[in-house]
């Protein structure tokens, strides 16, 4: 799916690997946030805190156990429940 999307935009796909790597995901997210900041200078800056809060809210809304979500987000359950 990613390969198709990239090819559709006219970018080369010969160096894409199907193997997951956390550091690549981090850089991808960091790039998206930087693009968002440039495109929307009058909006509040996205932060990792807001990203984590939104992710936990979505987990809560879909019925994911808060203990499991807290492990995934590397935060204490009580801290997440306060937010």
C-alpha positions, -999 to +999 in steps of 0.1 A: +000+000+000+028+025+009+048+015-021+017+021-044+011+055-028+047+066-032+048+054-068+016+073-076+033+105-064+061+097-089+088+089-063+112+060-067+103+029-047+134+008-052+148+015-017+117+009+003+119-019+028+089-038+041+105-043+075+093-021+103+118+000+121+108+023+150+134+050+141+119+053+106+084+057+120+098+084+144+113+104+115+082+100+095+061+114+123+086+142+130+085+152+093+047+152+092+046+175+123+072+198+108+051+200+076+020+207+097+037+236+115+048+252+082+014+249+066-006+261+097+015+288+114-016+303+130-026+270+148-012+257+180+020+237+176+015+199+177+034+184+205+042+148+216+020+154+246-010+163+224-003+133+202-001+109+232-033+124+247-052+120+214-040+084+210-051+075+246-085+092+240-090+071+208-079+039+228-104+048+255-132+054+230-126+021+213-126+001+245-090-007+248-080-016+284-063+014+300-036-008+315-026-020+280-027+015+266-005+028+294+021+001+285+020+010+248+024+048+256+050+042+283+031+061+309+016+053+343-021+044+342-030+071+368-012+098+347-031+088+316-064+088+334-058+124+346-056+135+310 
